[in-house]
Amino acid sequence: MGSAECTNPCRGDGGRVKQKGQGNRSRQQARTENMEKKYKLGPGTQVRKEGFGLLFYTMQGPRLYFLSSGPLLDSKFFEGKRTLGQYLKDRPLSRSQSHSLECSLDRLREKGVLLEC
């Protein structure tokens, strides 16, 4: 399997993910992969529920990160037991809300706040 060259559909690259030797994958394929991800909190990270969504606190820095997810996610999601798709299955969510949430989780992963498992 090749490594990704230009990758993030959340970053305005037209939703194309190019892999060596595999051509382009559509936004739908990338979205399906995002919904199959499981997340855990990164080392030294804590999360708590707030009215707007979730507040992440990291010991690295220390830093605070806000996730405006409303009632969609709670701290139990970050135990890494269920995929994002499984967790959101029974929650009403528009495509744009889903995309925004996927991108936000990906950014938190890039910063080391979350780990993909």
C-alpha positions as semicolon CSV with decimal commas, in nm:
position;residue;x (nm);y (nm);z (nm)
1;M;0,000;0,000;0,000
2;G;0,141;0,341;-0,098
3;S;0,169;0,642;0,124
4;A;-0,054;0,946;0,082
5;E;0,084;1,235;-0,123
6;C;-0,183;1,505;-0,108
7;T;-0,430;1,402;0,146
8;N;-0,675;1,599;0,345
9;P;-1,029;1,646;0,210
10;C;-1,080;1,882;0,505
11;R;-0,820;2,122;0,373
12;G;-0,968;2,230;0,042
13;D;-0,774;2,001;-0,189
14;G;-1,093;1,920;-0,374
15;G;-1,162;1,609;-0,172
16;R;-0,908;1,404;-0,365
17;V;-0,666;1,175;-0,190
18;K;-0,385;1,055;-0,410
19;Q;-0,198;0,738;-0,325
20;K;0,114;0,615;-0,501
21;G;0,012;0,370;-0,769
22;Q;-0,358;0,390;-0,686
23;G;-0,480;0,707;-0,857
24;N;-0,736;0,931;-0,688
25;R;-0,993;0,839;-0,431
26;S;-1,317;1,029;-0,406
27;R;-1,436;1,238;-0,115
28;Q;-1,693;0,965;-0,040
29;Q;-1,419;0,704;0,000
30;A;-1,221;0,933;0,232
31;R;-1,539;1,008;0,427
32;T;-1,612;0,637;0,469
33;E;-1,260;0,587;0,602
34;N;-1,305;0,875;0,849
35;M;-1,625;0,719;0,981
36;E;-1,435;0,394;1,047
37;K;-1,182;0,565;1,275
38;K;-1,169;0,519;1,650
39;Y;-1,008;0,777;1,876
40;K;-0,845;0,783;2,218
41;L;-0,714;1,078;2,414
42;G;-0,347;1,156;2,362
43;P;-0,098;1,135;2,650
44;G;-0,164;1,399;2,914
45;T;-0,501;1,496;2,765
46;Q;-0,830;1,526;2,950
47;V;-1,175;1,602;2,811
48;R;-1,494;1,727;2,969
49;K;-1,844;1,800;2,846
50;E;-1,950;2,165;2,824
51;G;-2,267;2,331;2,695
52;F;-2,111;2,402;2,353
53;G;-1,959;2,055;2,317
54;L;-1,624;1,935;2,449
55;L;-1,325;2,100;2,613
56;F;-0,986;1,931;2,577
57;Y;-0,700;2,016;2,813
58;T;-0,348;1,902;2,738
59;M;-0,049;1,903;2,968
60;Q;0,170;1,985;2,667
61;G;0,177;2,359;2,685
62;P;-0,072;2,349;2,869
63;R;-0,337;2,415;2,606
64;L;-0,714;2,420;2,576
65;Y;-0,903;2,307;2,266
66;F;-1,274;2,359;2,210
67;L;-1,488;2,129;1,996
68;S;-1,828;2,278;1,916
69;S;-2,000;1,943;1,884
70;G;-2,307;2,018;2,093
71;P;-2,465;1,692;2,214
72;L;-2,316;1,477;1,934
73;L;-2,011;1,351;2,124
74;D;-1,926;1,292;2,486
75;S;-1,611;1,181;2,662
76;K;-1,704;0,809;2,635
77;F;-1,648;0,824;2,260
78;F;-1,277;0,873;2,325
79;E;-1,240;0,532;2,491
80;G;-1,161;0,397;2,143
81;K;-1,427;0,125;2,153
82;R;-1,660;0,245;1,877
83;T;-1,597;0,398;1,537
84;L;-1,719;0,748;1,462
85;G;-1,980;0,598;1,229
86;Q;-2,109;0,360;1,497
87;Y;-2,124;0,637;1,755
88;L;-2,311;0,881;1,530
89;K;-2,544;0,620;1,373
90;D;-2,851;0,717;1,577
91;R;-2,782;1,090;1,589
92;P;-2,932;1,329;1,334
93;L;-2,645;1,483;1,138
94;S;-2,630;1,673;0,810
95;R;-2,349;1,610;0,562
96;S;-2,189;1,946;0,642
97;Q;-2,205;1,877;1,017
98;S;-2,052;1,535;0,964
99;H;-1,774;1,679;0,747
100;S;-1,701;1,955;0,998
101;L;-1,683;1,706;1,286
102;E;-1,453;1,474;1,089
103;C;-1,220;1,763;1,006
104;S;-1,216;1,888;1,365
105;L;-1,128;1,544;1,498
106;D;-0,856;1,512;1,234
107;R;-0,706;1,847;1,337
108;L;-0,707;1,742;1,703
109;R;-0,533;1,420;1,600
110;E;-0,269;1,619;1,408
111;K;-0,200;1,825;1,723
112;G;-0,157;1,512;1,937
113;V;-0,472;1,579;2,142
114;L;-0,629;1,261;2,002
115;L;-0,479;0,933;1,889
116;E;-0,630;0,718;1,617
117;C;-0,665;0,358;1,729
